[in-house]
Amino acid sequence: MSKDHWENIYASKSMQQVSWFQKVPRTSLELIQQVTKDKNESIIDIGGGDGFLVDNLLELGYTDITVLDISKNSIDRAKKRLGNLAKKVKWIVSDITEFFPKQEYVVWHDRAVFHFLTKQKDKENYRELLNSAVDSYFILATFSNQGPSKCSGLEVSNYGKKGIQAFFSVNFSVVSSFMYNHPTPFGTYQSFLFTVFNKMNE
């Protein structure tokens, strides 16, 4: 992925000018609450940028939150918005293809990063990363087969239930999978596929 591309997006557009804006990401929040046993479990939000998932998790009382994004601009914006609350979050600026985790995460949440990986090798590396970094649950939202073929000027990979489940089936079993139409700030809808995976015991 192009770091310069995303730095420019976050330098030139407000949160309400990007398609993924959600003041309250209810679907992700509900899924995280379903799979966590207590508020101290570690959660990482991949591609969280200056999205509002972290705000809502803090409000719910979660205490071990990490936000990773390729764009420093996006994370700086989130920190500024959160003020002193930002100190309660671990912030990581990294391309997901170059990320080396220093801890395991009970929940790995990815809403719309994986579908930007269009090279097979990057997809396979992501899968290997998951296996080493995820302790229990992997929540993934990607553009479905009915979703857009491009986003923010970049090509994306689209997925159906069988394809996404088969790709991660070596180490993860499916807990649930469903389609979701995301309403953008522009009055349009984007078709997403949400899948919740549970890491299988070795």
N, C-alpha and C positions, 0 to 999 in steps of 0.2 A: 504494500500500500504506500501511497505517497504522503509523507509527512507534510511537505510544502503545500499540497492540495488542501489538507485539512486545516492547517494553520491559517490559510487564506480564507477558508469557509468561516471559521470562528472569528477571524479579524474583521470580516466584512458583513456578516449577517447576525441579526439578533436571534435570540432563541425562538421567537415567534415567527421567524422567517425561514425556519428549516422544517422539513416535512415530519421529522420524528418528535416534534415538541409534544409533551404531555405534562401538564401541571401536576396531575396525580396519575401515575402509571398503574392503574388499578389491577390490571391482569398480572403484571410482574409482582406487585406487592402481595396479592392473594396467593400466588404460587409460592413465593418465599415463605410466607406465614404457614402455608400448609406443610412444608418440608422441614422447617426448623423446629427444634424441640424447646430451645430457650433463646433468649435475646443476646447471649454471649457467644453464640456460634459465629465462626468466621464466614464472611460473605465478601465476594469480590464481584464488582460490576465491570464487565469488560466493555470498553467503549462508552463508559458512562458520561464522559465529557462534562458539559454543564447541565446535564439532564437532572430531573427532579427526583429520581429514585432515591438518591442519598439523603435528600431533605426529609423525605417521607419515612425512610428507615430510621433516621435519627429521632424523628418525632414518635415513632412506635417504640423506641427504647433500645434498638440494637446498638451494640457497643463495639463490635469488631468489624468495621467496614473498610474495604479497600476499593478505591476507584482507579481504574486504569484507562488511559486514553493516549492516542498517538499525538494529540495536539496539546501543547503546553498552554496555548491561548484558551482552550476550552476549560482546562483545569483551573487556570488563574481566574476565569470568570466565575466558576463554581465556588472557589475559595472566597472571592470577594462577596458573592451573594450570601454565603453562609456566615461570614464574619468569624466570631470566636468559635462557633460550632465547627468550623473547618479543622480546628486542632484535634477534634475527636476522630478524624478520618485519616487513613493512610492514602496518600496520593502517589500515583506512579505514572510518569510520562514514558511511554514505550510503544513501539510498534508491536502488535501481538505476535508477529513472526520472529521477534527478537527478545521476547520476554522470558526471563529466567526467575521463576518464583522462589522466594525465600521462605515460604511457609506453605502448608496445605490449607485448602479451603473446604469448609463443610458444604458451602453453596457457591457455585460458579454461575453467574448470570450473564448472559450475552444476548442483548436485544439489538440485532442488526450489525454485528461485526463479521461474523462468520460468512455471511453471504457476499461480503466484499472480497473474499478470497476466491479468486478465479483459477489459480494455478493448482493442479492436483498435488504437487509437492507441498505447497503451503497448507492445503487442507489436511494432508497426512501429518504434517508437523504439528498442526493445531490439535489433532486427535492424540498424538503422543504427549503433548503438553498437558492435555486434560488428564490423561492417565496418571501422570506424576503429581499433578497439582490438586486434583479433586479428591476429597475424602468421601463424600456421600452423594451430593446431588448436582446435576448440571441442567440448568434451565436455558433453553435456546429458542430464540425467535428469529426466523429468517423469512425472506420473501418467499411466498408460496409459488406454485406453478402458475397461479393467476395474478401474481404480483408484477410490479414493473421490472423491466430488464436492465434499467439504469437508475442510479440514484446519485444525486449531487454531482452529476456529470461523469460518473464512473460506471463501468459494466459491473453487473452483479450475477451471482449464481442463484437460480431458483430451484426450489425443492418441493417434492411431494412427500407424504408421510412415509411411504415404503422406502424411498431413497435415503432419507435422512436417518431413519431408524437402522437401516442396513449398514450405513457408513459407520455408525458409532456402536454397532452391536457386539464388537469384540470384547469391550470392557464395560459396556453400559446396557442396562435393560430399560425399557420404556415404562414409565409410570402413567403418563397421559399424553395425548396429542390432540390438538384441535386447531381449527382455522379461526382467524381473528381479523376483522376489517378495521384497520386503524384510521380514524378520521384525522386528516391533516389540517393545519391551520388555514389551508387554501380552499376548504370546502370539498375536497376530494377524499377518496378512500384508497388505502393500500392493503392488499391481501397478504397477511402474515400467517405463517405456520408456527405455532408454539408447541414445543415438545419438552417434557420433563423426563430426564433420565436419572436412574439410580445406579451408582457404581456397583458392579458385581464383586462379591468376595472372591479373592484369588484362592 
